[in-house]
């Protein structure tokens, strides 16, 4: 079977690794000159590490990752609203870690042995004919493939072409993501929730800190660092004080938060995975995990089903409930984040750990 993977991000490279393990040698094209690493850092919960174990890559990831042993939520003043030991939830799955996004991309890319990657190359259009897909590329060439896997992110050109009514939907939030030097003041995953404001600090190493912050779109404005400092000026340490010390030249990835409408993204000899199929709010920290899981399940279905149509149908059936659950929980978490301070604090103090267990419980189950 001749397979084309469109996109060399986490989902696309994971798909190539998974299909190689099933005996295939996919072609990969990426529209950028390198695998996209916007966002700087990535937080992997236990189910993501279990998926990487299935790809034979858990130990390599763990060797360059920072272990996250506790997730703590505080008020803007720093009072603890909830704190969860990650191993108490994820022990049967895998550790929770953070690492540079580029490090994960490198591990996935260097794990490939028979797949080919062409950068600076896009798919201009495809045609379904004679039981295959004729794929035309930006360099003027074309090839015929048995299966096209769209892993080209939230702005998927394949999704736009095949499913034109599925444009991303704005969730009304603007976000900053940045990586800075720090002196170890933030030792755990630490989120600070204020009135319509979220500030998160996650250590990548003992000297590097990942910062995520979001606010309503109308407050985001130009998304400058000075705007970030202004919005979070009343947030206490340790994360608030880090933001207060940022200078205007600090490099940050800025974006509006969007999600892709949920539906079955399957067409003739084509399927979408990862953010191309189900990008969501980052509240559940499941973007990479779901993409890697997608890759594993799709490769299994294609290798085990005699008919490609049956394989894609089986893949969608196996993924639908899990992906829908993450979307529902993301919406529920975003709703709680936007609740009045008193209500949010009361809920998190009284049943926060119970809610955490409930929201992730289905993801503890194997694929």
KOLTITI-235821 format. One record per atom (N, C-alpha, C): x, y, z. Coordinates in steps of 0.02 Angstrom, whole numbers, padded with zeros to 5 digits, always signed. Each point is the difference from the previous one (the first is absolute). Example, Ala and Ser with C-alpha at 12.3 -4.5 7.8 and 13.67 -1.06 7.14 Angstrom:
+00660-00284+00390/-00045+00059+00000/+00045+00060+00000/-00018+00053-00036/+00042+00059+00003/-00039+00055+00037/
END
This chain:
+00042-00060+00000/-00042+00060+00000/+00044+00062+00000/-00016+00047-00044/+00038+00062-00004/-00037+00054+00040/+00035+00029+00049/-00031+00046+00047/+00036+00067-00001/-00040+00054-00001/+00026+00068+00006/-00025+00031+00064/+00046+00028+00039/-00017+00037+00060/+00013+00074-00013/-00051+00041+00007/+00007+00071-00012/+00008+00035+00068/+00060+00026+00013/+00015+00032+00063/+00052-00039+00038/+00055+00034+00019/+00054-00033+00037/+00005+00028+00071/-00059+00014+00030/-00002+00018+00070/-00003-00063+00042/-00022+00007+00062/-00002-00057+00046/-00045-00055-00027/-00060+00017-00023/-00046-00051-00025/+00026-00035-00062/+00028+00039-00047/+00024-00030-00062/+00060-00046+00011/+00048+00023+00041/+00059-00041+00014/-00018-00062+00040/-00047+00008+00048/-00023-00058+00038/-00034-00051-00046/-00039+00025-00048/-00033-00045-00048/+00052-00037-00041/+00052+00035-00022/+00053-00033-00039/+00033-00055+00041/+00015+00015+00063/+00031-00050+00045/-00047-00060+00009/-00063+00014+00013/-00049-00055+00011/-00007-00043-00062/-00003+00030-00059/-00008-00039-00061/+00064-00038-00017/+00057+00029+00014/+00063-00038-00009/+00000-00063+00043/-00025+00006+00061/-00001-00058+00044/-00048-00054-00025/-00046+00019-00045/-00046-00048-00031/+00026-00023-00068/+00060+00022-00019/+00030-00024-00063/-00009+00045-00060/-00026+00061+00010/-00010+00047-00056/+00057+00050-00002/+00006+00035-00056/+00051+00052-00009/-00033+00063-00029/-00031+00041+00042/-00037+00057-00026/+00045+00054-00028/-00029+00040-00046/+00030+00063-00021/-00031+00054+00044/+00040+00052+00016/-00023+00056+00040/+00017+00065-00036/-00048+00046-00002/+00015+00067-00025/-00019+00050+00054/+00039+00053+00004/-00010+00053+00050/+00006+00068-00034/-00050+00043+00010/+00000+00064-00036/+00054+00048+00025/+00023-00008+00062/+00052+00043+00026/+00069-00031-00015/+00052+00039+00015/+00068-00023-00013/+00026-00047+00054/-00038-00007+00055/+00016-00046+00055/-00065-00018+00034/+00003-00052+00042/-00061-00019+00037/-00022+00057+00044/-00065+00016+00000/-00025+00058+00038/+00008-00009+00075/+00031+00048+00034/+00012-00006+00072/-00027+00060+00038/-00047+00037-00029/-00029+00058+00033/-00030-00021+00067/+00008+00042+00051/-00026-00015+00066/+00055-00018+00049/+00060-00015-00025/+00060-00010+00040/+00001-00066+00039/-00052-00012+00041/+00002-00055+00048/-00060-00045-00009/+00004-00058+00031/-00057-00046-00002/-00004-00036+00067/-00061-00007+00025/-00014-00035+00062/-00035-00066-00018/+00031-00055+00020/-00026-00066-00016/-00026-00034+00063/-00064-00015+00000/-00029-00038+00055/+00011-00074-00011/-00020-00041+00048/+00017-00071-00001/-00022-00037-00062/-00058+00016-00028/-00022-00037-00059/+00043+00015-00061/+00029+00061-00003/+00046+00015-00055/+00064-00041+00006/+00025-00007+00062/+00060-00040+00010/-00013-00074-00013/-00059-00023+00016/-00016-00070-00017/+00000-00010-00076/-00028+00049-00037/+00000-00005-00073/+00071+00001-00027/+00043+00042+00029/+00070+00001-00022/+00035-00065+00017/-00020-00032+00055/+00027-00066+00016/-00018-00050-00055/-00062+00004-00025/-00021-00045-00053/+00040+00012-00064/+00025+00060-00008/+00043+00015-00057/+00073-00014+00014/+00015-00025+00060/+00068-00017+00019/+00043+00061+00015/-00032+00055+00020/+00037+00063+00009/-00004+00030+00070/-00033-00034+00046/-00010+00029+00067/+00066+00016+00034/+00048-00045-00002/+00063+00010+00035/+00039+00059-00029/-00001+00007-00066/+00035+00056-00031/-00032+00066+00020/-00066+00002+00003/-00034+00061+00021/+00014+00014+00073/-00004-00050+00042/+00012+00009+00072/+00071+00026+00013/+00047-00020-00041/+00070+00019+00011/+00012+00075-00010/-00044+00034-00038/+00009+00071-00012/-00057+00042+00029/-00043-00032+00038/-00060+00034+00027/+00009+00017+00074/-00043+00044+00024/-00001+00019+00070/-00062-00031+00032/+00008-00039+00054/-00059-00033+00030/-00045+00050+00036/-00064-00007-00011/-00050+00041+00035/-00036-00044+00050/+00015+00010+00064/-00027-00043+00052/-00062+00029+00034/-00015+00063-00014/-00058+00030+00032/-00028+00055-00045/-00067+00003-00003/-00035+00054-00034/-00039+00040+00051/+00015+00064+00005/-00029+00043+00051/-00036+00059-00032/-00059+00015+00026/-00039+00058-00023/-00006+00048+00058/+00013+00063-00012/-00004+00051+00052/-00044+00058-00021/-00016+00042+00047/-00033+00064-00014/+00053+00050-00024/-00020+00058-00024/+00051+00051-00020/+00046+00020+00057/-00025-00006+00061/+00042+00018+00058/+00046-00056+00021/-00007-00058-00030/+00045-00056+00014/-00027-00051+00049/-00061+00009+00025/-00028-00050+00046/-00020-00062-00040/+00016-00059+00027/-00012-00063-00036/-00074-00017-00001/-00026-00012-00060/-00069-00021-00008/-00005-00075-00009/+00051-00030-00031/+00001-00073-00009/+00071-00022-00018/+00019-00059+00023/+00066-00027-00017/-00007-00076-00007/+00026-00027-00055/-00006-00071-00016/+00069-00029-00012/+00016-00056+00032/+00061-00037-00016/-00013-00040-00063/+00039+00013-00052/-00015-00031-00065/+00004-00076+00002/+00046-00027+00038/+00007-00073+00002/-00060-00034+00032/-00036+00036+00042/-00060-00029+00031/-00054-00011-00051/+00003+00035-00057/-00049-00008-00053/+00027-00042-00057/+00063+00013-00020/+00027-00026-00062/+00048-00059+00009/+00006-00026+00061/+00051-00052+00013/-00005-00060-00046/-00060-00022-00018/-00008-00058-00043/+00008+00015-00074/+00011+00064-00015/+00004+00022-00070/+00072+00019-00018/+00027+00048+00035/+00067+00024-00013/+00012+00064+00038/+00062+00024+00002/+00015+00061+00035/-00027+00061-00037/-00006+00056+00035/-00017+00063-00030/+00064+00042-00006/+00013+00027-00059/+00063+00035-00012/-00011+00062-00043/+00050+00044+00001/+00003+00054-00048/+00067-00004-00037/-00001+00025-00061/+00062+00004-00039/-00010+00050-00056/+00055+00019-00030/-00004+00044-00058/-00036-00035-00057/-00044+00036-00033/-00035-00029-00057/+00050-00025-00053/+00053+00038-00010/+00050-00019-00050/+00033-00066+00019/+00010-00012+00064/+00031-00063+00021/-00044-00060-00017/-00065+00007+00010/-00046-00055-00017/-00001-00010-00076/-00001+00054-00038/+00002-00006-00073/+00063-00035-00023/+00057+00017+00029/+00063-00031-00019/-00001-00075+00015/-00025-00018+00059/-00003-00071+00018/-00043-00039-00049/-00058+00028-00018/-00044-00033-00048/+00033-00005-00069/+00030+00054-00022/+00030+00001-00067/+00058-00048-00006/+00043-00002+00050/+00059-00044-00003/-00018-00073+00013/-00062-00012+00021/-00022-00070+00008/-00019-00032-00066/-00007+00041-00052/-00022-00025-00065/+00059-00029-00039/-00013-00056-00033/+00054-00033-00037/-00015-00006-00074/-00063-00005-00019/-00016-00012-00071/-00046+00053-00029/-00026+00045+00040/-00044+00053-00025/+00042+00056-00030/-00027+00033-00050/+00034+00057-00031/-00038+00064+00018/+00037+00055+00012/-00031+00064+00017/+00023+00052-00050/-00048+00036-00030/+00015+00056-00044/-00028+00064+00033/+00046+00045+00018/-00020+00064+00029/-00013+00051-00055/-00029+00057+00019/-00017+00053-00047/-00043-00027-00058/-00043-00047+00016/-00042-00031-00051/-00072-00004+00025/-00046+00021-00042/-00071-00003+00018/-00038-00042-00051/-00058-00023+00021/-00047-00032-00046/-00045+00054-00028/+00000+00008-00066/-00043+00051-00031/-00071-00024-00009/-00007-00063-00021/-00067-00029-00005/+00006-00076-00009/-00055-00035+00012/-00001-00072-00009/-00062-00019-00040/+00004-00057-00034/-00056-00026-00038/-00008-00074+00016/-00061-00021+00016/-00014-00071+00012/-00017-00032-00066/+00042-00049-00021/-00014-00033-00064/+00032-00069+00001/-00035-00047-00030/+00024-00068-00010/+00023-00033+00065/-00038+00011+00054/+00015-00031+00063/+00061+00027+00036/+00024+00059-00019/+00057+00032+00032/-00013+00075+00005/+00049+00035+00028/-00001+00074+00001/+00059+00025-00042/-00016+00040-00050/+00052+00034-00038/+00016+00065+00036/+00061+00008+00022/+00020+00057+00041/+00047+00045-00039/-00017+00064-00005/+00042+00048-00035/+00035+00044+00052/+00065+00010-00011/+00041+00036+00049/+00021+00069-00027/+00023+00041+00046/+00019+00069-00017/+00061+00004-00045/+00040-00054-00004/+00058+00001-00045/-00017-00022-00071/-00065-00011-00012/-00023-00019-00067/-00006-00074-00011/+00023-00040+00046/-00003-00073-00007/-00067-00027+00024/-00014-00063-00017/-00059-00033+00026/+00015-00074+00010/-00037-00031+00046/+00008-00072+00015/-00069-00028+00015/-00005-00067-00004/-00061-00034+00018/+00010-00037+00066/-00047+00008+00046/+00005-00031+00067/-00063-00039+00016/+00010-00053+00039/-00057-00039+00025/-00034+00035+00059/+00040+00037+00039/-00027+00033+00060/+00036+00066+00012/-00038+00052+00013/+00027+00065+00020/-00020+00012+00072/+00048+00016+00042/-00013+00016+00071/+00014+00074+00010/-00052+00037+00015/+00007+00072+00011/+00018+00014+00073/+00062+00021+00011/+00023+00017+00067/+00029+00071-00003/-00035+00043-00037/+00026+00067-00013/-00031+00055+00043/-00021-00019+00060/-00017+00049+00051/-00067+00034-00007/-00011+00048+00044/-00065+00033+00004/-00017+00037-00064/+00050+00022-00038/-00011+00033-00064/+00006-00048-00058/-00020-00061+00010/+00008-00053-00049/-00027+00019-00069/+00043-00002-00050/-00023+00013-00069/-00041-00058-00026/+00016-00061+00023/-00040-00058-00021/-00071+00004+00027/-00007+00022+00063/-00067+00007+00029/-00039+00054-00037/+00033+00056-00015/-00033+00054-00035/-00024-00022-00069/+00039-00043-00034/-00018-00022-00067/-00055-00053+00000/+00005-00047+00047/-00047-00057+00001/-00062+00014+00042/+00007+00042+00051/-00055+00014+00046/-00006+00076+00009/-00024+00036-00052/+00003+00073+00001/-00042+00034+00054/-00045-00037+00031/-00042+00029+00053/+00029-00011+00070/+00065-00012+00004/+00030-00019+00064/+00055+00047+00022/-00008+00064-00014/+00051+00049+00019/+00005+00004+00076/+00060+00014+00027/+00007+00006+00073/-00046+00053+00029/-00022-00013+00062/-00046+00044+00035/+00036+00035+00057/-00004+00066+00002/+00034+00037+00053/-00035-00011+00067/+00040-00009+00053/-00027-00011+00067/+00001+00064+00042/+00019+00055-00031/-00003+00064+00035/+00059+00014+00046/+00055-00036-00009/+00058+00009+00043/+00063+00015-00042/+00042+00042+00027/+00067+00011-00027/+00051-00027+00048/+00056-00027-00025/+00048-00033+00044/+00072+00019-00017/+00041+00001+00052/+00072+00007-00006/+00033-00066+00020/+00053-00018-00035/+00041-00056+00020/+00073+00021-00006/+00039-00008+00053/+00069+00021-00002/+00044-00043+00044/+00063-00001-00016/+00050-00040+00037/+00053+00048+00025/+00012-00001+00066/+00046+00049+00029/+00048-00034+00049/+00054+00034+00015/+00046-00022+00052/-00032+00014+00068/+00012-00045+00048/-00023+00014+00068/+00045-00037+00049/-00008+00015+00064/+00046-00026+00051/-00032-00056+00041/-00048-00034-00027/-00030-00057+00034/-00053+00018+00050/-00027+00062-00003/-00052+00019+00048/-00064-00040-00011/-00014-00018-00063/-00058-00041-00017/+00024-00072-00008/-00021-00043+00044/+00025-00069+00000/-00050-00051-00025/-00064+00019-00005/-00052-00044-00023/-00044+00036-00051/-00042-00039-00033/-00052+00029-00043/-00044+00044+00045/-00002+00065-00014/-00035+00047+00044/-00044+00046-00042/-00065-00005+00010/-00048+00043-00035/-00031+00049+00049/-00004+00062-00020/-00031+00052+00040/-00062+00025-00038/-00058-00005+00033/-00063+00018-00033/-00029+00064+00030/-00009+00050-00042/-00030+00062+00022/-00064+00013-00038/-00027+00059+00007/-00062+00018-00034/+00012+00005-00076/-00020-00052-00036/+00008-00005-00073/+00073-00005-00021/+00044-00012+00046/+00071-00003-00015/+00030-00066+00024/+00045-00029-00040/+00035-00061+00019/+00075+00010-00011/+00039-00019+00050/+00072+00004-00004/+00029-00067+00023/+00041-00030-00042/+00026-00067+00013/+00076+00000-00007/+00034-00029+00049/+00072-00009-00004/+00018-00073+00007/+00042-00025-00046/+00022-00070+00001/+00076-00002-00010/+00038-00028+00047/+00073-00005-00010/+00016-00051-00055/+00047+00019-00044/+00026-00046-00050/+00065-00031+00023/+00039+00040+00036/+00061-00022+00032/+00005+00039+00065/+00054-00008+00035/+00009+00039+00062/+00015+00073-00015/+00012+00017-00063/+00015+00069-00017/-00043+00029-00056/-00048-00039-00026/-00044+00023-00052/-00073-00009+00021/-00040+00052-00013/-00070-00001+00020/-00044+00017-00060/-00051-00041-00010/-00051+00012-00051/-00057+00039+00032/-00021+00054-00033/-00056+00040+00023/-00055-00002-00052/-00061-00013+00024/-00060+00005-00042/-00047+00048+00035/-00029+00046-00038/-00049+00046+00029/-00054+00012-00051/-00063+00007+00023/-00053+00017-00046/-00050+00048+00032/-00039+00031-00042/-00050+00048+00021/-00052+00006-00055/-00058+00031+00013/-00049+00010-00053/+00030+00041-00057/-00024-00015-00060/+00028+00032-00060/-00001+00076+00004/-00055+00029+00027/-00004+00073+00001/+00051+00030+00048/+00026-00039+00047/+00052+00023+00045/+00070-00012-00028/+00005-00048-00046/+00064-00020-00028/+00031+00057-00042/-00042+00032-00040/+00020+00056-00043/+00059-00019-00045/+00056+00036+00005/+00056-00014-00044/+00042-00060+00024/-00013-00023+00060/+00038-00057+00026/+00072+00015+00018/+00015+00063+00015/+00068+00019+00016/+00021-00025+00069/+00064-00001+00013/+00025-00019+00066/-00022+00051+00053/-00001+00064-00019/-00023+00051+00047/-00073-00012+00018/-00040-00023-00048/-00070-00016+00014/-00004-00059+00048/+00041-00050-00011/+00003-00058+00044/+00017+00021+00071/+00051+00041+00007/+00020+00023+00067/-00057+00039+00033/-00034+00043-00039/-00053+00041+00029/-00058-00044+00025/-00021-00048-00039/-00057-00042+00019/+00013-00040+00063/+00063-00022+00009/+00017-00045+00055/+00041+00034+00055/-00003+00066+00002/+00042+00038+00047/-00018-00014+00073/-00062-00021+00013/-00020-00013+00069/+00006-00073+00020/+00029-00042-00044/+00009-00070+00017/+00063-00008+00041/-00005-00040+00052/+00055-00010+00048/+00053-00047-00029/+00054-00008+00038/+00053-00047-00018/-00023-00071+00014/+00034-00050-00027/+00062+00010-00038/-00011+00016-00074/-00058-00020-00029/-00009+00010-00072/-00013+00073-00017/-00041+00033+00041/-00016+00070-00013/+00061+00044+00000/+00046-00012+00046/+00060+00041+00003/+00045-00012-00060/-00002-00060-00028/+00039-00014-00061/-00026+00043-00058/-00065+00002-00007/-00030+00041-00054/+00014+00074+00011/-00002+00022+00062/+00013+00070+00015/+00070+00021-00020/+00047-00048-00002/+00069+00015-00016/+00017-00007-00074/-00049-00016-00042/+00014-00007-00071/+00013+00068-00032/+00046+00002-00048/+00012+00063-00037/-00036-00003-00067/-00007+00057-00031/-00040+00005-00061/+00030-00040-00059/+00063-00018+00004/+00032-00036-00054/-00007-00076+00007/-00033-00022+00054/-00009-00072+00010/-00038-00031-00060/+00026-00054-00026/-00032-00033-00057/-00057-00044+00025/-00059+00010-00030/-00059-00039+00020/-00037-00023-00062/-00029-00060+00004/-00045-00023-00052/-00070+00023+00020/-00033+00038-00044/-00066+00027+00014/-00051-00031-00047/-00058-00016+00025/-00051-00029-00043/-00069+00008+00031/-00050-00005-00042/-00069-00006+00023/-00016-00074+00009/-00038-00016+00052/-00018-00070+00013/-00061-00019-00042/+00007-00053-00038/-00054-00023-00044/-00008-00075+00007/-00056-00025-00025/-00011-00073-00002/-00029-00019-00067/+00012-00062-00019/-00026-00026-00063/-00066-00037+00015/-00053+00013-00039/-00064-00035+00012/+00010-00076-00002/-00031-00035+00047/+00007-00072+00002/-00046-00033-00051/+00028-00045-00039/-00038-00040-00049/+00047-00055-00023/-00025-00045-00042/+00042-00053-00027/+00036+00027-00062/+00065+00011+00007/+00039+00027-00056/+00031-00056-00041/-00044-00034-00036/+00020-00055-00044/-00030+00014-00069/+00042-00007-00050/-00022+00005-00070/+00030-00059-00038/-00009-00002-00065/+00025-00054-00040/+00076-00003+00003/+00027-00052+00034/+00072-00010+00006/+00034+00056+00038/-00035+00032+00046/+00027+00057+00037/-00029+00001+00070/+00043+00018+00049/-00022+00007+00070/+00041+00055+00033/-00031+00037+00045/+00035+00052+00038/+00012-00024+00071/+00058+00020+00029/+00016-00018+00069/+00026+00062+00036/+00006-00006+00066/+00029+00053+00040/-00040+00065-00003/+00034+00057+00004/-00033+00064+00001/-00039+00013-00064/+00019-00030-00055/-00038+00008-00063/-00071-00025+00009/-00010-00049+00043/-00066-00031+00010/-00035+00023+00063/+00038+00020+00053/-00034+00014+00063/+00038+00047+00046/+00031+00052-00029/+00032+00050+00043/-00050+00029+00049/+00022+00007+00063/-00045+00023+00054/+00035+00052+00043/-00036+00027+00047/+00029+00040+00052/+00055-00040+00034/+00054+00033+00022/+00055-00037+00033/-00014-00020+00072/-00061+00011+00024/-00015-00011+00071/+00015-00070+00025/-00008-00050-00043/+00012-00069+00020/+00071-00024-00015/+00040+00041-00033/+00069-00017-00018/+00003-00067-00038/-00044-00007-00050/-00005-00064-00035/+00014+00004-00075/+00022+00058-00025/+00011+00006-00072/+00050-00050-00026/+00059-00002+00029/+00052-00047-00023/-00020-00072+00015/-00028-00012+00059/-00020-00067+00020/-00050-00030-00050/-00051+00039-00017/-00050-00026-00046/+00029-00012-00069/+00045+00044-00022/+00031-00009-00065/+00042-00065-00003/+00038-00013+00052/+00042-00061+00002/-00045-00061+00005/-00052+00004+00041/-00048-00056+00004/-00033-00012-00068/-00021+00054-00034/-00029-00007-00066/+00046-00040-00046/+00064+00018+00001/+00049-00033-00044/+00003-00075+00013/+00002-00018+00064/+00005-00071+00018/-00062-00038-00021/-00058+00026+00016/-00063-00035-00016/-00009-00005-00075/+00015+00053-00037/-00009-00002-00073/+00046-00052-00031/+00063-00003+00022/+00046-00049-00029/-00023-00072+00015/-00027-00010+00060/-00025-00067+00017/-00060-00018-00044/-00046+00047-00009/-00060-00015-00039/+00018-00014-00073/+00045+00039-00029/+00019-00009-00069/+00036-00067-00010/+00041-00019+00048/+00039-00062-00008/-00042-00062+00012/-00055+00007+00037/-00039-00060+00019/-00063-00010-00041/-00025+00052-00033/-00062-00005-00037/+00015-00013-00074/-00034-00048-00031/+00013-00014-00071/-00021+00056-00047/-00050+00039+00020/-00025+00054-00042/+00020+00067+00031/+00026+00046-00042/+00018+00066+00026/-00061+00037+00026/-00056-00005-00034/-00061+00033+00023/-00020-00026+00069/+00004-00066+00010/-00015-00029+00065/+00050+00024+00052/+00063+00006-00019/+00052+00022+00046/-00014+00071+00024/-00016+00045-00045/-00013+00069+00018/-00064+00006+00042/-00050-00039-00016/-00061-00001+00039/+00013-00025+00071/+00041-00053+00005/+00018-00028+00065/+00040+00051+00041/+00047+00033-00033/+00040+00052+00033/-00045+00054+00030/-00046+00025-00040/-00043+00054+00023/-00043-00023+00059/-00025-00061-00004/-00042-00026+00054/+00040-00006+00065/+00063-00021-00005/+00041-00009+00060/+00020+00067+00032/+00005+00052-00041/+00024+00065+00026/-00057+00047+00020/-00059-00009-00026/-00054+00049+00007/-00015+00017+00072/-00012-00052+00042/-00021+00012+00069/+00055+00034+00040/+00061-00020-00009/+00056+00028+00038/+00011+00074-00017/+00000+00015-00065/+00009+00069-00022/-00058+00044+00022/-00061-00025-00004/-00058+00038+00021/+00002+00015+00075/+00024-00049+00039/+00006+00010+00072/+00048+00057+00016/+00057+00000-00033/+00049+00054+00012/-00030+00067-00018/-00037+00004-00055/-00031+00063-00020/-00051+00023+00054/-00041-00046+00023/-00049+00018+00052/+00033+00024+00064/+00053-00035+00020/+00034+00020+00061/+00038+00066-00008/+00025+00013-00059/+00033+00064-00013/-00050+00057+00008/-00060-00009-00027/-00052+00051+00007/-00019+00009+00073/-00006-00056+00036/-00019+00005+00071/+00054+00036+00040/+00063-00014-00014/+00055+00034+00035/+00002+00074-00016/-00011+00017-00064/+00000+00070-00019/-00058+00037+00034/-00056-00033+00006/-00057+00031+00034/+00016+00012+00074/+00033-00049+00032/+00018+00009+00070/+00051+00056+00008/+00047+00004-00046/+00051+00053+00004/-00032+00069-00003/-00055+00007-00038/-00033+00065-00008/-00053+00014+00053/-00009-00047+00047/-00050+00010+00053/+00023+00054+00048/-00046+00030+00038/+00020+00050+00051/+00052-00030+00048/+00044+00043+00025/+00056-00023+00042/-00024-00042+00058/-00052+00022+00034/-00024-00036+00059/-00025-00069-00018/-00038-00005-00055/-00028-00065-00021/+00057-00047-00021/+00046+00026-00041/+00056-00041-00023/+00042-00024+00058/+00015+00044+00047/+00040-00019+00058/-00034-00052+00043/-00065+00008+00010/-00038-00048+00041/+00001-00069-00032/-00012-00003-00066/-00002-00064-00035/+00069-00034+00002/+00052+00037-00015/+00067-00030-00003/+00024-00023+00069/-00016+00038+00051/+00021-00020+00068/-00038-00062+00024/-00063-00005-00017/-00041-00054+00027/+00003-00064-00041/-00002+00007-00066/-00003-00061-00042/+00049+00003-00058/+00052+00041+00004/+00046+00008-00055/+00035-00064-00020/+00024-00038+00049/+00035-00063-00016/-00048-00051-00029/-00061-00002+00025/-00051-00045-00026/-00015+00017-00073/-00005+00064-00016/-00013+00021-00068/+00059-00018-00046/+00061+00008+00026/+00059-00018-00039/-00002-00075-00017/-00012-00042+00050/-00004-00072-00012/-00054-00017-00051/-00057+00031+00008/-00056-00015-00046/+00016+00022-00071/+00030+00058-00008/+00012+00025-00068/+00051-00042-00038/+00047-00031+00036/+00051-00039-00035/-00012-00075+00004/-00050-00022+00037/-00010-00071+00010/-00005-00040-00065/-00039+00021-00050/-00003-00039-00062/+00066-00005-00037/+00044+00049+00011/+00064+00000-00036/+00050-00047+00033/-00015-00024+00059/+00042-00051+00032/-00008-00067-00034/-00057-00010-00034/-00013-00063-00033/+00046-00007-00062/+00021-00060-00014/+00044-00012-00057/-00036+00013-00066/+00039+00007-00052/-00029+00014-00066/-00036-00061-00028/
END
